[in-house]
Amino acid sequence: MEADQQALLHTAATRLKQAVPLMLKHRIPTTPTNYALWYTYVGEQQPALNAAMDKVLAEHRTCPPSNSELLYREHLGDSMAVDLCAMRRNLDAMVTELSQSLKDTHTDANQFQSRIDSNFSKLEQLEREEFTLDKMLELVRSMAKESDAIRTSTSYFTRQLNKAQQEIEALKVRLAASEKDILFDALTGCLNRRAFDADLRATLEQAPEGTCLVLCDIDHFKIFNDTYGHQLGDQVLKAVAKRLMEGCRDGAKVYRCGGEEFAILIPARDQAIARQLAEVLRRGLEKLSLKDRKSGNTINNVTASFGVSSWREGMSLMELIDAADIQLYDAKRLGRNRVMPMAG
């Protein structure tokens, strides 16, 4: 047994000596998730994990936070950690069900208290009637006392139910706020703004050379909502997101940054290649065709404008975003449905 323990300790020490330099080389933050991921990677016990990690490293020259989280969930996390979204949905459903049960119980308790109050009044009336039997009066008084005690107990129980109901409502608010921690946008399935901020920051800190950013904004999106309603607006957002994700390759990732705006982070490419990708995506969106479920009309005029920027030595995160945003503004100003800067 002692020999086995020494062997395990030796293996652990060896793997850590391999993992830590690799993490330093790729500038990976020393979080528990990353330690577990790289410890397993150097152990070469999960070929699927190693193949996926090698692909990420080849594309990004590092492992961005969203990739690390997804790799951990897929290859190391347990069933609850793998599907965090489902876990939160189930927990929310459980809270909703418990909340409804408490409401039902609360209603029953109020009805029970009303009946007790009614019986208590009848007993008091009975007591005032001309009954001369001492035992009957004694019994009535006893029942009245018991009824009063039950009423007091029920009032306390009702107050406790009210308190529990308030606590559950507060828990539901906290659960809704915790959804912000999920990597993905619930409507479109894209990575969300939180993931974008973390990935862009990590990329510029760890492997900034060749990083390109594309900002994409759906043209005249407000018209879709005002003319056809928010339901069709949501259809447009989902269709655009799907087309963007289908068109991205070689490590390029799509994020929904808010409203009708998307961002595409492209690692280790020059601006000409990033602009070419944006042009391919723009043409792909032009071919979208959606059917309005209410009117039956076909919508085939979905377009988007794109702004492209590339990292330069000394450029900050906000400067990279601002540079892409300026190009996006120019694309809108010049008539929309175009990519800026124009090809040189």
Protein Blocks (a to p, Z undefined) as FASTA:
>chain_A
ZZmmmmmmmmmmmmmmmmmmmmmmnopacdfklmmmmmmmmnopamklmmmmmmmmmmno
pacfklmmmmmmmmmmcfklmmmmlmmmmmmmmmmmmmmmmmmmmmmmmmmmmmmmmmmm
mmmmmmmpccfbfklmmmmmmmmmmmmmmmmmmmmmmmmmmmmmmmmmmmmmmmmmmmmm
pmbdfklopacfklmmmmmmmmmmmmmghpacdddddehklmmmmmnojklmmmmmmmmm
mmmmmmpgehiacddfbhjbccdddehiafklmmmmmmmmmmmmmmpccddfknopacfk
bccddddddddehiafklmmmmmmmmmmmmmmnngjiaddddZZ
